[in-house]
Amino acid sequence: MEYTASGTVSAGPVTLKYVQVITDGTNDAVVIGYNKPTSSGIAAGNKVFEFTVVGANNYGGGAVGGREGVRCDEGLYVTVSENGASFIPDC
């Protein structure tokens, strides 16, 4: 599923393996994932990944947590900084 804004990817336990990001073709997109089911209480202590995709590249992404992925026991909330960007998580 493609997410066009920051949002809840999973409200319960999940393992994330990869995130694909689509930019607007101009602006860089900073994508951050949190071990939280909603935006309530997100903080540096529950951040599980963060990366930037160069806007001019149009898309990019990365593996998260190596071969096994990263386990989010509380849920997964992802923020994307650029309004024209979207992301596709592989859970």
LOLUM-411125 format. One record per residue (C-alpha): residue in one letter; y, z, x. Coordinates in steps of 0.02 Angstrom, whole numbers, always signed. Each point is the difference from the previous one (the first is absolute). Layout:
residues N
<rec><aa>a</aa><y>Y</y><z>Z</z><x>X</x></rec>
...
//
This chain:
residues 91
<rec><aa>m</aa><y>+0</y><z>+0</z><x>+0</x></rec>
<rec><aa>e</aa><y>+174</y><z>-44</z><x>+64</x></rec>
<rec><aa>y</aa><y>+135</y><z>+134</z><x>-11</x></rec>
<rec><aa>t</aa><y>+179</y><z>-62</z><x>-11</x></rec>
<rec><aa>a</aa><y>+81</y><z>+170</z><x>+29</x></rec>
<rec><aa>s</aa><y>-41</y><z>+172</z><x>+68</x></rec>
<rec><aa>g</aa><y>-134</y><z>+83</z><x>-103</x></rec>
<rec><aa>t</aa><y>-164</y><z>+91</z><x>-26</x></rec>
<rec><aa>v</aa><y>-149</y><z>-98</z><x>+67</x></rec>
<rec><aa>s</aa><y>-125</y><z>+137</z><x>-46</x></rec>
<rec><aa>a</aa><y>+21</y><z>+161</z><x>-98</x></rec>
<rec><aa>g</aa><y>-160</y><z>+70</z><x>+77</x></rec>
<rec><aa>p</aa><y>-101</y><z>-6</z><x>+161</x></rec>
<rec><aa>v</aa><y>-4</y><z>-170</z><x>+83</x></rec>
<rec><aa>t</aa><y>-34</y><z>-82</z><x>+169</x></rec>
<rec><aa>l</aa><y>+128</y><z>-129</z><x>+57</x></rec>
<rec><aa>k</aa><y>-52</y><z>-131</z><x>+127</x></rec>
<rec><aa>y</aa><y>+138</y><z>-131</z><x>+5</x></rec>
<rec><aa>v</aa><y>+172</y><z>-39</z><x>-71</x></rec>
<rec><aa>q</aa><y>+68</y><z>-177</z><x>-17</x></rec>
<rec><aa>v</aa><y>+190</y><z>-13</z><x>-20</x></rec>
<rec><aa>i</aa><y>+99</y><z>-148</z><x>-68</x></rec>
<rec><aa>t</aa><y>+186</y><z>-3</z><x>+45</x></rec>
<rec><aa>d</aa><y>+145</y><z>-93</z><x>-79</x></rec>
<rec><aa>g</aa><y>+9</y><z>-112</z><x>+153</x></rec>
<rec><aa>t</aa><y>+157</y><z>+82</z><x>+67</x></rec>
<rec><aa>n</aa><y>-3</y><z>+190</z><x>-1</x></rec>
<rec><aa>d</aa><y>-120</y><z>+112</z><x>+96</x></rec>
<rec><aa>a</aa><y>-113</y><z>+109</z><x>-107</x></rec>
<rec><aa>v</aa><y>-46</y><z>+177</z><x>+52</x></rec>
<rec><aa>v</aa><y>-159</y><z>+58</z><x>-85</x></rec>
<rec><aa>i</aa><y>-55</y><z>+183</z><x>-2</x></rec>
<rec><aa>g</aa><y>-156</y><z>+75</z><x>-78</x></rec>
<rec><aa>y</aa><y>-19</y><z>+182</z><x>-51</x></rec>
<rec><aa>n</aa><y>-150</y><z>+108</z><x>-43</x></rec>
<rec><aa>k</aa><y>+79</y><z>+41</z><x>-169</x></rec>
<rec><aa>p</aa><y>-32</y><z>-66</z><x>-176</x></rec>
<rec><aa>t</aa><y>+186</y><z>-19</z><x>-42</x></rec>
<rec><aa>s</aa><y>+170</y><z>+2</z><x>+86</x></rec>
<rec><aa>s</aa><y>+16</y><z>+186</z><x>-37</x></rec>
<rec><aa>g</aa><y>-7</y><z>+98</z><x>+162</x></rec>
<rec><aa>i</aa><y>-22</y><z>-145</z><x>+121</x></rec>
<rec><aa>a</aa><y>+46</y><z>+53</z><x>+176</x></rec>
<rec><aa>a</aa><y>-38</y><z>-36</z><x>+182</x></rec>
<rec><aa>g</aa><y>-146</y><z>+122</z><x>-7</x></rec>
<rec><aa>n</aa><y>-97</y><z>-106</z><x>-125</x></rec>
<rec><aa>k</aa><y>+42</y><z>-171</z><x>+74</x></rec>
<rec><aa>v</aa><y>-158</y><z>-98</z><x>+42</x></rec>
<rec><aa>f</aa><y>+76</y><z>-162</z><x>+64</x></rec>
<rec><aa>e</aa><y>+165</y><z>-88</z><x>+31</x></rec>
<rec><aa>f</aa><y>+39</y><z>-174</z><x>+64</x></rec>
<rec><aa>t</aa><y>+134</y><z>-135</z><x>-9</x></rec>
<rec><aa>v</aa><y>-26</y><z>-182</z><x>-44</x></rec>
<rec><aa>v</aa><y>+132</y><z>-121</z><x>+65</x></rec>
<rec><aa>g</aa><y>+82</y><z>-85</z><x>-148</x></rec>
<rec><aa>a</aa><y>+6</y><z>-172</z><x>+81</x></rec>
<rec><aa>n</aa><y>-190</y><z>+4</z><x>+20</x></rec>
<rec><aa>n</aa><y>-18</y><z>-2</z><x>-191</x></rec>
<rec><aa>y</aa><y>-157</y><z>+107</z><x>+8</x></rec>
<rec><aa>g</aa><y>-93</y><z>+120</z><x>+111</x></rec>
<rec><aa>g</aa><y>-102</y><z>+156</z><x>-8</x></rec>
<rec><aa>g</aa><y>-124</y><z>+103</z><x>+89</x></rec>
<rec><aa>a</aa><y>-160</y><z>+97</z><x>+4</x></rec>
<rec><aa>v</aa><y>+22</y><z>+183</z><x>-38</x></rec>
<rec><aa>g</aa><y>-106</y><z>+136</z><x>+80</x></rec>
<rec><aa>g</aa><y>-116</y><z>-112</z><x>+100</x></rec>
<rec><aa>r</aa><y>-169</y><z>-60</z><x>-59</x></rec>
<rec><aa>e</aa><y>-26</y><z>+139</z><x>-127</x></rec>
<rec><aa>g</aa><y>+177</y><z>-9</z><x>-71</x></rec>
<rec><aa>v</aa><y>+100</y><z>+153</z><x>-44</x></rec>
<rec><aa>r</aa><y>-58</y><z>+123</z><x>-133</x></rec>
<rec><aa>c</aa><y>+130</y><z>+65</z><x>-122</x></rec>
<rec><aa>d</aa><y>-76</y><z>+148</z><x>-91</x></rec>
<rec><aa>e</aa><y>+149</y><z>+32</z><x>-114</x></rec>
<rec><aa>g</aa><y>+39</y><z>-182</z><x>-43</x></rec>
<rec><aa>l</aa><y>+105</y><z>-139</z><x>+76</x></rec>
<rec><aa>y</aa><y>+184</y><z>-33</z><x>-27</x></rec>
<rec><aa>v</aa><y>+81</y><z>-146</z><x>+95</x></rec>
<rec><aa>t</aa><y>+184</y><z>-34</z><x>+27</x></rec>
<rec><aa>v</aa><y>+72</y><z>-168</z><x>+48</x></rec>
<rec><aa>s</aa><y>+181</y><z>-4</z><x>+59</x></rec>
<rec><aa>e</aa><y>+49</y><z>-178</z><x>-43</x></rec>
<rec><aa>n</aa><y>+29</y><z>-42</z><x>-184</x></rec>
<rec><aa>g</aa><y>-64</y><z>-178</z><x>+23</x></rec>
<rec><aa>a</aa><y>-162</y><z>+55</z><x>+84</x></rec>
<rec><aa>s</aa><y>-169</y><z>+32</z><x>-77</x></rec>
<rec><aa>f</aa><y>-165</y><z>+67</z><x>+67</x></rec>
<rec><aa>i</aa><y>-186</y><z>-15</z><x>-32</x></rec>
<rec><aa>p</aa><y>-107</y><z>+148</z><x>+50</x></rec>
<rec><aa>d</aa><y>-185</y><z>-16</z><x>+40</x></rec>
<rec><aa>c</aa><y>-83</y><z>+160</z><x>-61</x></rec>
//
